[in-house]
Amino acid sequence: MSDFKVPFIDLQPRYAEERDEILARIDRVLSLGHLVLTQEVGEFEEAVCRYTGARHAIGVNSGTDAILLGLWAAGIGQGDEVIQPPVSFVATTGATVHVGATPVFCDVGPDQNIDPDRIEERITSRTRAIMPVHWTGRMCDMLRILEIADRHGLAVIEDSAQSMGSRQNGRHGGTFGLAGGISFHPLKNLNALGDGGMVLTDDDAVAEKIRLYRNHGLQARDDVVMFGINSRLDVLHAEVLKYRLTRLDEVIAKRRANADLYRRLIRAPEVVIPAEPAHHEDSYVMFIVQAERRDALQTHLTAAGIQTLVYYGTPLHLHKAAAGLGYKRGDFPVAEAQCDRVLALPHHQYLTADQIGHVADAVNAFYGA
């Protein structure tokens, strides 16, 4: 267990609570003696379809592969451009580069998501897709993004890594575009025992391409119809995820309650908590505030026994890996300013009201609020 009074990570208490159920499921699967793309994966895929409303859910080995395969199945490749925000995990841009396309960054709005008002100015004759990122589980303005994409004949591939359980106007994240990529990384609200991911799509042809490609292009054991890769969702992960999916709404409800408690208790005007629009249901994979003197605040919170993380201090266009794309500091001022201010506070479902109160008190004390 963490030495922090208020730990950021919930993996240890979660395992303690679920241990008997998870070990029994692992034992059952191992006792069957077959471990690759067996019925557990198919059952979990069907459960995700029911939960999200997607026509197809294809399990793969990571959220990164999920968005990469979505781009690939949409025909995005060499010479194409994909518009995306500079506020995200590196996988968003990495997946774009690995299919041979060029990431074209677009600045974000106050909520850290791509700003629809700026998308059209980034469109060129080479643009083939828009990749919105539902950062922290807060969904982008998908109706406006779809309208722009339709008007310009562009595909929409959603980086929905953090939006399992998020909805906008009643529709689940990752189901608006041609494809959406979900992550089951251990720090997500629906988490595997390691890496795992899933592609959501309503397009039959896209789903069939990805099912083949994730399994070496095998139509049957001795029938290779394309040269694919190995990106299969592990059977043990699928079995654990199938169980945890039944508890996801409970997890999200507790995290939403914790976020609401923070909103009531943090009084310091120097800390901005993005609002949740009425037609959104955020899953709160992360709870990120924007705070003045962020680094000093983090040091203060650490001294008070509160574990926090910076997600992330460097926008994607300023990383060394992106140097060849030709961007510089000042190109996306909103994203750059936010990256200097963002701080993720602990908000997982095992925190008590007293622990959240301790965090809020420490924040307020730092600013004299």
Secondary structure, DSSP 8 states (H G I E B T S, - for coil): --SSSB-S--HHHHHHHHHHHHHHHHHHHHHHT--SS-HHHHHHHHHHHHHH--SEEEEES-HHHHHHHHHHHTT--TT-EEEE-SSS-THHHHHHHHTT-EEEE--B-TTSSB-HHHHGGG--TTEEEE--B-GGG----HHHHHHHHHHHT-EEEEE-TT-TT-EETTEETTSSSSEEEEE--TTSSS--SS--EEEEES-HHHHHHHHHHTBTTEEETTEESS---B----HHHHHHHHHHHTTHHHHHHHHHHHHHHHHHH---TTEE-----TTEE---SS-EEEETTHHHHHHHHHHTTB--B-S-SS-GGGSGGGGGGT--TTSSHHHHHHHTTEEE----TT--HHHHHHHHHHHHHHHT-
